[in-house]
């Protein structure tokens, strides 16, 4: 069957132990290609006598088989192969008809799943492009969203969050600073510390990002929580709402740790980035006040015990 990239992969539903290797070898691929070429199913009984496949069939002890392409009237998305290595009873035309009916019903499902994966990849690629465009507003923020995303993914996996939530972490991390698209370049590039008025403009970016993205129904919930709440502090001194502790949604608390670490270790026009060891010490000190205690300490432990402290995260692409 084709995977989400369009490449062919072997998927096995039921197979005696030690017998699946023939499907992944030349014999299995040759049979699958033949079914695709014929655009209809076929039976080969007494496979051992087949001039092309006989020797390989003997090696694996396969006596009879039936192969039916999925989606035979369009682009083939897979091939269903059933075989018999227990008796010499061959497959019948009735069994071929039954499998053909099954594949005809299955083909629509497979095609829908394939198109869904294609659409999902396009959507994630679009999100990544948005993040890159936002980061490109200033040389000081280049790569920030992708690094924050990777840090957040490492942390989410470290604390064993559910896989569906981890996938939302990827999108929320990439989009968390999209509200900065409305911040004037002069503020982002300012070589001195910001005035109170300038900082007030910066502080509007979580709400602005939420406003921009909230019409997209698929982003509502956890993903937009990261956009809106990643600058909240568990002691209530954050923004935009001054939420306290677990009033801050989990995505916001998680991204706050990743965002804080990258902000401290990245160069800014008014100061150089600090060493990672110092940033980790600040995270430790601020655990339970600025950042969620458990998440901050888990991130520090992760960075100290793994190879991540010495490496730069790769871009968290879809």
C-alpha positions in Angstrom: 0.0 0.0 0.0 1.1 3.6 -0.5 2.0 5.6 2.6 1.3 9.3 3.2 4.4 10.2 1.0 3.2 8.1 -1.9 5.9 5.4 -1.4 4.9 1.8 -1.4 5.0 -0.1 1.9 4.2 -3.6 2.9 1.4 -4.0 5.4 0.6 -7.5 6.7 -2.7 -8.3 8.4 -2.2 -11.9 9.3 0.9 -14.1 8.5 2.5 -17.1 10.1 5.7 -16.3 12.0 8.7 -16.2 9.7 6.7 -16.1 6.5 6.3 -12.4 6.0 9.7 -11.9 4.5 8.6 -13.2 1.1 6.1 -10.3 0.8 8.9 -7.8 1.3 11.2 -9.6 -1.1 11.3 -9.8 -4.9 8.6 -12.4 -5.0 6.0 -10.3 -3.2 6.8 -7.1 -5.2 6.8 -9.0 -8.5 3.3 -10.4 -7.8 2.0 -7.0 -6.7 3.4 -5.4 -9.9 1.7 -8.0 -12.0 -1.7 -7.3 -10.3 -1.2 -3.6 -11.0 -0.4 -4.2 -14.6 -3.4 -6.5 -15.1 -5.7 -4.0 -13.3 -7.7 -7.0 -12.0 -7.2 -9.9 -9.7 -5.8 -13.3 -10.6 -5.2 -16.7 -9.1 -2.1 -18.8 -9.4 -2.6 -22.4 -8.1 0.3 -24.7 -7.8 2.7 -21.8 -7.6 5.6 -24.2 -7.4 5.2 -24.9 -11.1 5.1 -21.2 -12.2 8.0 -20.4 -14.6 8.8 -17.0 -13.0 7.9 -17.5 -9.3 8.3 -21.2 -8.8 11.8 -21.2 -7.3 11.0 -18.5 -4.8 7.7 -20.1 -3.9 9.5 -23.3 -3.2 11.9 -21.5 -0.9 9.1 -20.1 1.2 6.7 -23.1 0.9 3.9 -21.1 -0.8 1.6 -23.3 -2.9 -1.3 -21.1 -4.0 -2.1 -17.4 -4.1 -4.6 -14.9 -5.2 -3.8 -11.2 -5.8 -6.2 -8.3 -6.3 -5.3 -4.6 -6.8 -7.0 -1.9 -4.8 -8.6 0.8 -6.9 -8.2 -1.1 -10.1 -10.1 1.5 -12.1 -7.8 4.3 -11.2 -4.4 4.8 -9.7 -3.5 1.6 -7.7 -3.1 2.3 -4.0 -2.3 -1.2 -3.0 -2.6 -4.9 -3.7 -4.3 -7.5 -1.6 -2.4 -10.9 -1.6 -3.6 -14.0 0.1 -1.7 -17.3 -0.1 -2.0 -20.9 1.1 1.0 -22.8 2.4 -0.9 -25.3 4.5 -2.6 -27.5 1.9 -2.6 -28.0 -1.8 -6.2 -26.9 -2.2 -6.2 -24.1 -4.7 -8.2 -20.8 -4.6 -11.5 -20.8 -6.5 -13.1 -18.2 -8.7 -15.7 -17.6 -6.0 -12.9 -16.7 -3.6 -11.4 -14.3 -6.2 -14.8 -12.7 -6.7 -15.2 -12.3 -2.9 -11.7 -10.6 -2.5 -12.5 -8.4 -5.6 -15.7 -7.2 -3.8 -13.8 -6.5 -0.6 -11.0 -4.5 -2.4 -13.6 -2.5 -4.3 -15.2 -1.5 -1.0 -11.8 -0.9 0.6 -10.4 1.1 -2.2 -12.6 4.1 -1.4 -11.5 4.1 2.2 -7.8 3.8 1.2 -8.1 6.6 -1.3 -9.9 8.9 1.3 -7.2 8.1 3.9 -4.4 8.9 1.4 -6.0 12.2 0.4 -6.5 13.1 4.1 -2.8 12.5 4.7 -1.9 14.7 1.7 -4.2 17.4 3.0 -2.7 17.1 6.5 0.8 17.4 5.1 -0.1 20.5 3.1 -1.7 22.1 6.1 1.3 21.4 8.3 3.6 22.8 5.6 1.5 25.9 5.4 1.8 26.4 9.2 5.5 25.9 9.0 5.7 28.6 6.3 3.7 31.0 8.4 6.2 30.5 11.3 9.1 31.1 9.0 7.6 34.3 7.7 7.0 35.6 11.2 10.5 34.8 12.4 11.9 36.4 9.2 10.6 39.8 10.3 13.8 40.3 12.3 17.2 38.7 12.1 17.0 38.4 15.9 14.0 36.1 15.8 15.1 33.9 12.9 14.4 30.3 13.7 12.8 31.1 17.0 9.5 29.4 16.4 11.1 26.2 15.1 13.5 26.0 18.0 10.7 26.6 20.5 8.7 23.9 18.8 11.5 21.4 19.1 12.1 22.2 22.7 8.4 21.8 23.4 8.2 18.5 21.6 11.2 17.2 23.6 9.5 18.3 26.8 6.1 16.9 25.9 7.6 13.5 25.1 9.7 13.6 28.3 6.6 14.0 30.5 4.8 11.4 28.4 1.9 13.5 27.1 -0.5 11.7 24.8 0.5 11.4 21.2 -2.4 13.4 19.9 -1.5 16.3 22.3 2.1 16.1 21.2 1.0 16.7 17.6 -0.9 19.8 18.7 2.3 20.9 20.5 4.0 21.0 17.1 1.4 23.3 15.6 1.0 25.5 18.6 4.8 25.9 18.9 5.1 27.0 15.3 2.3 29.4 15.6 2.8 30.8 19.1 4.4 34.1 18.0 2.2 34.7 14.9 0.8 37.8 16.6 4.2 39.5 16.2 3.5 39.9 12.6 1.8 43.2 13.7 4.7 44.4 15.8 6.6 47.2 14.1 10.1 46.2 12.9 11.6 49.2 14.7 10.6 47.6 18.0 11.8 44.2 17.1 15.1 45.6 15.9 15.6 48.2 18.7 19.2 47.9 20.0 18.2 49.3 23.5 15.7 48.1 26.0 12.1 48.8 25.2 10.1 51.7 26.7 7.0 50.9 28.7 4.9 51.9 25.6 6.9 49.7 23.3 6.7 46.7 25.7 2.9 47.2 25.9 2.8 46.8 22.1 4.9 43.6 22.4 2.6 42.3 25.1 -0.4 42.4 22.7 1.0 39.7 20.5 -0.6 36.7 22.2 -4.1 38.2 21.9 -3.3 39.4 18.3 -2.2 35.9 17.4 -5.3 34.4 18.8 -7.4 37.0 16.9 -5.7 36.1 13.6 -6.0 32.3 14.1 -9.3 31.8 15.9 -11.3 31.7 12.7 -9.5 28.5 11.8 -11.7 25.9 13.4 -9.0 23.2 13.4 -6.7 25.3 15.6 -9.2 26.0 18.4 -8.6 24.4 21.8 -5.1 23.3 22.8 -3.3 24.8 19.8 -4.7 28.3 20.3 -4.1 27.9 24.1 -0.4 27.9 23.4 -0.7 31.0 21.2 -2.7 32.9 23.8 -1.2 31.8 27.1 2.6 31.2 26.5 3.5 34.4 28.4 1.4 33.7 31.5 3.3 33.0 34.7 2.2 30.5 37.4 2.6 33.2 40.0 0.1 35.4 38.2 2.6 38.0 37.0 2.4 37.1 33.4 0.3 38.4 30.5 -2.2 39.0 28.9 -4.5 37.9 31.7 -2.4 37.3 34.8 -3.6 33.7 35.3 -2.3 31.7 38.2 -1.1 28.1 38.3 -3.3 25.6 36.6 -5.7 28.3 35.5 -3.1 28.5 32.7 -3.9 25.7 30.2 -1.2 23.0 29.9 -0.2 24.0 26.4 0.5 27.5 27.6 2.6 26.3 30.6 4.6 23.9 28.4 5.3 26.5 25.7 6.3 29.0 28.3 9.2 26.8 29.4 10.4 26.2 25.8 9.9 29.9 24.8 11.7 31.1 27.9 14.7 28.9 27.4 15.1 29.9 23.7 14.6 33.6 24.6 17.4 33.5 27.2 19.8 31.6 25.0 19.3 33.6 21.8 21.0 36.9 20.9 18.9 40.0 21.0 19.7 43.5 19.7 20.3 44.7 23.2 22.2 41.7 24.7 23.9 38.5 23.6 22.3 35.1 24.4 23.4 33.6 27.7 25.1 30.2 28.0 22.6 27.3 28.2 23.8 26.3 31.6 22.9 29.7 33.0 19.5 29.6 31.3 18.9 26.2 32.9 19.8 27.6 36.3 17.3 30.4 35.9 14.7 27.9 34.9 15.4 25.9 38.0 15.2 29.0 40.2 12.0 30.1 38.6 10.3 26.7 38.8 7.0 27.2 40.6 7.0 31.0 40.3 7.5 32.0 36.7 7.2 28.5 35.2 5.2 25.4 36.0 7.4 23.6 38.5 7.1 20.1 37.2 7.5 21.1 33.5 10.5 23.4 34.2 12.4 20.8 36.3 11.6 18.1 33.7 13.1 20.3 31.0 16.2 21.1 33.0 16.7 17.4 33.7 16.2 16.5 30.1 18.7 19.0 28.9 21.3 18.1 31.5 21.2 14.4 31.1 20.9 14.1 27.4 23.0 15.3 24.4 20.7 18.2 23.8 22.6 20.7 25.8 25.5 20.6 23.3 23.3 20.6 20.2 21.1 22.9 18.4 17.6 21.6 17.7 16.7 20.9 14.2 13.7 22.7 12.7 10.5 21.0 13.9 9.1 20.5 10.4 5.9 18.5 9.8 
